[in-house]
Every structure is written in C-alpha cells, then in structure tokens.
Amino acid sequence: MAAEVLARGGISVDVYDAMPSVGRKFLMAGKGGMNITHAEPFDLFLSRYGARSRDIEPLLRAFPPAALREWIHGLGIETFVGTSGRVFPAGMKAAPLLRAWLHRLRELGVHFHVRHRWLGWDEQGSLRFDNEQSSSTSPHPNPLPPAGEGANVKIIKTDATVLALGGGSWPQLGSDGAWVTLLAQRGIDAAPLRPANCGFDVRWSAHLRERFAGEPLKSVAATFGGVHKQGECVITEHGIEGGLIYAHSAALRDEIERSGAAILHLDLLPDLPARRVQDEVAHPRGARSLSSHLQSRLGLKGVKANLLREVLSAEQMHDPALLAQTIKALPLRLVAPRPLAEAISTAGGIPFEALDTQLMLQRVPGVFCAGEMLDWEAPTGGYLLSACFASGFAAGNGAANWLKQPR
C-alpha cells in the first residue's frame, strides 16, 4: 500500500521481499476466506484496537474501512458484507485480489525484488540486502534465504525507506522478527513480540487428548474478565484454539503473564437458560446412566460431556446443582499461550512513541514503519488487515511528504 501511494505520486519505488514471491502472509490470511475489514460503525470498529485505539485512530480516519472497500472495487473486485458484519471480496479468495493489485503496481512502475533479505544499514546509511538463493537441500519448500555476508550482499542507497517487516508469527512466510535486532542497533527498542489471536495450552487428561483432539466445540460461549462471547472453538492436542478463543486471547495472555494461569469459563449450552439446565439435570433419570440422561435431556454428549469429566470428579458429577452450574460455566484452566510462530498475529513491536505522526522513526529520519511490526494488536474479523492497509497508506504518504522537503 505504501508502494502504491508513492508510485501514484510519480516516485520511483522498489519493493524488496525476503521470500521467493510477494504477499505470502496476505495469501495465508485469505486461506479460510479473505476477511478484509468489518462494516460495523466506526467508533465500535476503533474500539477493537484496545489500548492502542488512540494511536490507530488517525490512520483509520485517513483510510477507513469504506475507503478500503472502494479501493478493492477499483481493482475490479466486488465486496460483500457477511451476516456477522465482516467484509469479504467476491469469491472470498485472496489470490485474485493480490494478482490484480500486483498488476496495477507494475503498471505504475513499481519494481519487485524477491529473495532479498534485509541485513540493516551500512556505515553510510544505505540498505544492505542478502539475495543468496535458497539451498535445494533445505527441509522447507520455500525457505528464507540465509542471512550471510557473502558475495551476494547488495548495497542500495535510498532517498526514503518504508519498513513493513511484519511481526513474528508464521515465520515461514517471511515475518521472522529478525528486524528487532537490526533496529536495536540503531537505538530503537521494540516492545517484546508476543502471540496474539492464539490458542492456549490446557493440561488435558490422556483420555481427552487422545480421544477428542481435533474435535470442534460448536454453539458454546466463553466468558473472561466480564466479556462474554458466543461462537466456536476446537480442542487440540495441546489445549484449545479457534475464533472464540482468539476473541479473548489478549486478555488471557496478559493474565497468564501476571498470574501463571487464566480461568476461562465455557457455557456449553448458551442457548438454554440456567434454570432450564438445572431442571433437566435434576429430572429423575430412573435406570438410565448419567451419560444417557444428559444426552437425552440436554443433548450433551461427546466432547462436551467429556469436558465436564475433565473438571468434575465422579462424585461431583452426581451433584445436580454443581453439574448444572458447571454446564453453564465450566472453568477451563489455561496455562500458556501457544508459541508465537503458531499465532495468527503478533503483539508488541515498534512503539508509536518512537514514531512521528507520519510514522517516521524519530531516530532514523527518512525511515518509515508500517503494518504488524508496529506495537498494536486487534482481534480477527478484518481489523488486522484494515490497520495494516491504513498504516501502509500513512507511511507511504509520510515518505512522499518527506521526499518533497528541501534538503
């Protein structure tokens, strides 16, 4: 987006990417359906950025969700609003959008250079790149080129630079967080990179782990810190993940960092009032087993029924009041977020305090930063991509304004 803004201003633009092709994380974001932004009112949209809402606000006001949709329409791709308010391109795929965009950028004169890993600056302030070709013996099909100091190091002098190097999640797609060290060498300290929109570890019993890993939990609700949301998630070998968990992940992660664990409460039957659940649990079951009774009266079976046995003893399972209470508020103890490499996105990065209003590094004039490498986070739902687009738009304009200044 920064490249497009600059190229439209008649500026010569070169894009360097460490990977063998550009836009790989963009394509991954669209793998399950390209959720590009959200159609909710702006103030509610802005609130999704939490503690960084004030920093993100001017970026989103300059390039709001409506402008992003118009920009997509300009590429010849329609958008539509789903039942949840999420906005998708027609076809819900990222590849057609990326192809149309790259075609436009090339027509604007943007030059792309792949397999170029940024190595920082030289003593004169020029950019250093390693464009070593990947080894055919690598275990990865499309590895990052190795960071070396050999004959393939290129020195590129620029008039302005936009860094859009991503966070630390999905490093196999290029955003490996190596830039943190490079910027630290210039006196720019980033907030530690942490997983966001991530799953969490739960110490499951061997039975639940072996029998139910991979099973979806549908039509459930989760409550943490007074926030209640309904949706779906998935039991994994290590714990739990999915959209419902991602919606709480920032608060859960922070609580684990403070206390060593976080208790998330799951409502296994959110569409039934507590009184109804109490009555059905207490209904005489005669000769039927408790499992048959719960399945017959409440439809509780499979993974949901076994989750109850994860937190209640055999004796407690036969306490109707406690059982009904647990069905409506099952306490799930989360002990750790999953590793950063597995997370959908990243928290932490370059603090806004290190940037001016144009997203230029105050310690390195002429260098602008955009995207996930900035210190902000948001839930899934189109908020991540929206802010990345908006920050690229801002950084591109910032660089264009910088280039206009007499020096």
C-alpha positions in Angstrom: 0.0 0.0 0.0 2.9 2.3 0.8 4.4 1.5 -2.6 1.1 2.3 -4.4 0.8 5.7 -2.7 4.4 6.6 -3.6 4.1 5.3 -7.2 0.9 7.3 -7.7 2.9 10.4 -6.7 5.4 9.8 -9.5 8.1 8.4 -7.2 10.3 5.5 -8.3 9.6 2.6 -6.0 11.5 -0.7 -5.4 9.9 -3.4 -3.2 12.3 -5.9 -1.6 10.9 -9.2 -0.2 12.9 -12.0 1.6 10.6 -14.7 0.2 10.6 -16.1 -3.4 7.3 -14.3 -4.1 5.5 -11.4 -2.5 2.3 -11.3 -0.4 2.6 -14.7 1.2 1.1 -13.8 4.5 -1.7 -12.0 2.7 -2.5 -15.2 0.8 -2.4 -17.1 4.1 -4.8 -14.6 5.7 -7.3 -15.4 2.9 -6.9 -19.2 3.0 -10.1 -19.7 5.0 -11.9 -16.8 3.4 -10.4 -13.4 2.9 -12.0 -11.2 5.7 -10.7 -7.9 4.6 -12.5 -5.5 7.0 -15.7 -5.0 9.0 -18.8 -3.0 8.3 -19.7 -2.1 11.9 -19.9 1.6 13.0 -16.5 3.4 13.1 -16.5 4.0 16.8 -17.1 0.4 17.6 -14.6 -0.6 14.9 -12.0 1.6 16.5 -12.6 0.2 20.0 -11.3 -3.2 18.8 -7.8 -1.9 19.0 -7.9 -1.6 22.8 -5.1 0.3 24.4 -3.7 1.5 21.0 -7.1 2.8 19.7 -5.9 6.4 20.1 -2.7 5.7 18.1 -4.6 3.8 15.4 -7.4 6.3 15.1 -5.7 8.9 12.8 -4.6 6.1 10.5 -8.1 4.6 10.2 -9.7 8.0 9.7 -7.3 8.7 6.8 -8.1 5.3 5.3 -11.2 3.9 6.8 -13.0 0.6 6.1 -15.2 2.3 3.5 -12.2 3.6 1.6 -10.6 0.1 1.7 -13.7 -1.4 0.1 -13.7 1.3 -2.6 -10.0 0.6 -3.2 -10.8 -3.1 -3.7 -13.7 -2.2 -6.1 -11.2 -0.1 -8.1 -9.2 -3.3 -8.7 -12.3 -4.8 -10.3 -13.3 -7.0 -7.4 -16.6 -6.5 -5.6 -17.1 -6.9 -1.8 -20.0 -8.1 0.3 -20.9 -7.9 4.0 -21.5 -11.3 5.7 -24.1 -11.9 8.3 -21.6 -11.2 11.1 -20.8 -7.8 9.6 -17.5 -9.0 8.2 -16.5 -7.8 4.8 -15.2 -10.2 2.1 -14.1 -9.8 -1.5 -16.3 -11.7 -4.0 -15.2 -15.3 -4.1 -13.7 -14.8 -0.6 -10.2 -15.6 -2.0 -7.0 -13.5 -1.6 -5.2 -14.7 -4.8 -7.4 -12.8 -7.3 -7.1 -9.6 -5.3 -3.3 -9.9 -5.0 -2.9 -10.7 -8.7 -4.9 -7.6 -9.7 -3.0 -5.5 -7.2 0.4 -6.6 -8.4 -0.6 -5.9 -12.0 -1.6 -2.4 -11.1 1.6 -1.8 -9.2 3.7 -3.0 -12.1 1.8 -0.7 -14.4 2.6 2.1 -12.0 6.3 1.3 -12.4 6.9 -0.5 -9.1 9.9 -2.9 -9.3 9.8 -6.1 -7.2 13.0 -7.9 -5.9 12.4 -11.3 -4.3 14.8 -13.4 -2.2 16.3 -10.3 -0.7 16.7 -10.5 3.0 17.3 -7.1 4.7 20.5 -7.0 6.7 20.2 -3.5 8.1 22.3 -0.4 7.2 25.9 0.1 6.3 28.0 2.9 7.8 26.8 5.4 5.1 23.1 4.6 5.9 22.5 2.6 2.8 20.4 -0.6 2.9 22.1 -3.9 2.9 20.4 -7.0 1.4 21.4 -10.6 1.0 19.9 -12.2 -2.1 21.6 -15.6 -1.7 19.5 -18.2 -3.5 17.9 -20.9 -1.2 19.5 -24.3 -0.9 17.9 -27.2 -2.7 18.7 -29.4 0.4 16.6 -27.2 2.7 13.8 -29.1 4.5 11.4 -26.3 3.8 9.9 -25.9 0.3 10.3 -22.1 0.2 12.8 -21.2 2.9 14.0 -17.7 3.7 17.4 -17.1 2.1 20.2 -17.4 4.6 21.5 -14.3 6.3 25.1 -14.2 5.2 27.9 -11.8 4.5 29.0 -13.3 1.2 29.3 -12.0 -2.4 25.6 -11.7 -2.8 25.2 -8.8 -0.4 23.8 -5.7 -2.2 24.1 -2.1 -1.1 21.1 0.0 -2.0 21.0 3.8 -1.5 17.6 5.2 -1.0 16.0 8.7 -0.5 13.3 7.3 1.8 12.6 3.8 3.1 9.4 2.1 4.3 9.9 -0.9 6.5 6.9 -3.3 6.6 8.5 -6.4 8.0 5.7 -8.0 9.9 5.7 -9.4 13.4 6.9 -12.8 14.4 4.0 -15.1 13.7 4.1 -17.6 10.7 7.9 -17.0 10.2 7.9 -19.5 7.3 6.0 -16.8 5.4 8.7 -14.2 5.9 7.9 -12.3 9.1 10.5 -13.9 11.4 11.1 -10.8 13.7 14.8 -10.6 12.8 14.3 -6.8 12.3 14.1 -6.4 16.1 17.9 -6.8 16.5 18.6 -4.6 13.4 16.6 -1.7 14.8 18.0 -2.1 18.3 21.4 -1.5 16.7 20.1 2.0 15.8 18.8 2.6 19.3 15.2 1.7 18.6 13.9 -0.7 21.2 10.8 -2.7 20.3 8.2 -4.0 22.8 8.7 -7.8 23.0 6.9 -9.7 20.3 4.1 -11.9 21.8 1.5 -14.1 20.4 -1.9 -12.6 19.6 -5.0 -14.3 18.3 -3.5 -17.6 19.5 -4.5 -20.9 21.1 -3.7 -21.9 24.6 -2.3 -24.9 26.4 -4.5 -26.9 28.7 -3.3 -29.9 30.8 -5.8 -32.4 29.3 -6.2 -35.9 30.6 -4.7 -38.5 28.3 -8.2 -39.7 27.5 -9.5 -36.4 26.3 -6.3 -35.6 24.4 -6.2 -38.9 22.6 -10.0 -39.2 22.0 -11.0 -35.6 21.2 -8.1 -33.7 19.8 -9.3 -32.0 16.6 -12.9 -32.1 17.7 -14.9 -28.8 17.3 -16.8 -27.2 20.1 -19.8 -25.7 18.5 -22.5 -23.4 19.9 -20.6 -22.5 23.1 -19.9 -19.2 24.8 -16.8 -18.1 26.6 -16.5 -15.5 29.4 -13.4 -13.9 30.8 -12.9 -10.6 32.6 -16.5 -9.8 32.3 -16.5 -10.2 28.5 -19.0 -12.8 27.1 -18.9 -14.0 23.5 -20.6 -16.9 21.7 -19.0 -18.9 18.9 -16.9 -21.9 18.1 -13.5 -23.3 19.0 -11.5 -26.5 18.7 -10.0 -28.9 21.1 -6.3 -29.6 20.2 -3.7 -32.0 21.4 -2.2 -29.2 23.5 -5.3 -27.2 24.5 -7.8 -25.1 22.8 -7.9 -22.6 19.9 -10.3 -21.1 17.3 -12.2 -17.9 16.8 -14.0 -17.8 20.1 -10.6 -18.2 21.9 -8.9 -15.6 19.8 -11.5 -13.1 20.8 -10.3 -13.4 24.4 -6.6 -14.1 23.7 -5.1 -10.8 24.6 -6.7 -10.7 28.0 -6.0 -14.4 28.6 -2.3 -14.0 27.6 -1.9 -10.9 29.8 -3.5 -12.7 32.8 -1.2 -15.8 32.3 1.8 -13.5 32.3 0.7 -11.9 35.5 -0.6 -15.0 37.4 0.8 -18.1 35.7 -2.7 -19.2 34.5 -6.1 -17.9 33.5 -9.5 -19.4 34.1 -11.8 -19.2 31.1 -15.5 -20.1 31.7 -17.3 -22.0 28.9 -21.1 -22.2 28.7 -21.7 -25.5 27.0 -25.4 -24.7 26.3 -25.6 -20.9 25.8 -29.0 -21.1 24.2 -30.6 -22.6 27.3 -31.2 -20.5 30.4 -29.6 -21.7 33.6 -33.0 -22.6 35.2 -33.8 -24.9 32.3 -30.5 -26.7 32.6 -31.0 -27.1 36.4 -34.4 -28.6 35.8 -33.3 -31.0 33.2 -30.3 -32.2 35.2 -32.4 -32.7 38.3 -35.2 -34.6 36.3 -35.5 -38.2 37.6 -33.4 -40.5 35.3 -34.5 -43.8 36.6 -32.3 -46.6 35.5 -30.6 -44.6 32.8 -26.9 -43.8 33.2 -25.9 -40.2 33.8 -24.4 -40.0 30.3 -27.6 -41.2 28.7 -29.6 -38.8 30.9 -27.5 -35.8 29.9 -27.7 -36.7 26.2 -31.5 -37.3 26.3 -32.5 -34.3 28.3 -29.8 -31.7 27.1 -28.2 -33.1 24.1 -24.8 -33.2 25.9 -22.5 -35.9 24.5 -19.1 -36.4 23.0 -16.5 -33.7 23.7 -18.9 -31.5 25.7 -19.8 -34.3 28.1 -16.1 -35.3 28.4 -15.2 -31.7 29.2 -17.4 -32.0 32.3 -15.4 -35.0 33.4 -12.2 -33.0 33.0 -13.2 -30.6 35.7 -15.6 -32.6 38.0 -14.8 -35.8 39.9 -17.1 -38.8 39.6 -18.7 -37.8 42.9 -19.2 -34.2 41.8 -20.8 -35.3 38.5 -23.7 -36.8 40.6 -24.3 -33.4 42.4 -27.2 -32.0 40.2 -26.7 -28.4 41.4 -22.9 -28.4 40.8 -23.3 -30.3 37.5 -25.8 -27.8 36.2 -23.7 -24.9 37.3 -20.6 -26.3 35.5 -22.5 -26.9 32.3 -23.3 -23.2 32.2 -19.8 -22.0 33.5 -17.2 -24.7 33.0 -13.9 -23.4 34.4 -11.1 -24.2 32.0 -7.5 -23.5 33.3 -5.2 -22.2 30.6 -1.6 -22.4 31.5 0.3 -20.9 28.5 -0.3 -19.3 25.1 0.8 -21.3 22.1 4.2 -20.3 20.6 4.5 -17.1 18.7 5.2 -18.9 15.4 1.7 -20.5 15.6 -0.2 -17.4 16.3 -2.3 -15.6 13.8 -0.8 -12.3 14.6 1.7 -10.5 16.9 1.5 -8.1 19.8 4.5 -5.9 20.5 6.8 -4.2 18.1 7.9 -0.6 17.5 6.1 1.7 19.9 4.2 4.6 18.4 6.2 6.8 20.8 9.3 6.1 18.6 7.5 7.5 15.5 6.3 10.9 14.5 2.8 11.5 13.2 3.9 10.4 9.7 5.1 7.0 11.0 8.8 8.0 10.6 11.3 6.8 13.1 12.4 9.8 15.1 15.9 8.4 15.5 16.3 7.5 11.8 15.0 10.3 9.6 13.6 9.1 6.3 12.7 5.7 7.5 9.0 4.9 8.0 7.3 1.8 9.5 4.0 0.2 8.8 2.0 -2.9 9.5 2.3 -5.6 12.1 5.8 -4.5 13.1 4.2 -1.6 15.0 3.1 -2.1 18.6 -0.6 -2.8 18.3 -3.0 -5.7 18.2 -6.6 -6.5 17.3 -8.9 -9.5 17.2 -9.6 -11.3 14.0 -12.6 -10.0 12.0 -11.0 -7.7 9.4 -9.4 -5.4 12.0 -5.8 -6.7 11.4 -5.8 -6.2 7.7 -7.6 -2.9 7.9 -5.0 -1.4 10.2 -2.1 -2.8 8.1 -3.6 -1.2 4.9 -4.2 2.1 6.8 -0.7 2.2 8.2 0.8 1.4 4.8 -1.2 4.3 3.4 0.0 6.6 6.1 3.7 5.5 5.8 3.5 6.0 2.0 2.1 9.5 2.4 4.7 10.2 5.1 7.5 9.1 2.8 6.1 11.2 -0.1 5.9 14.3 2.1 9.5 13.7 3.3 10.8 13.5 -0.2 9.2 16.9 -1.0 11.1 18.6 1.7 14.2 20.6 0.7 17.5 19.2 2.0 
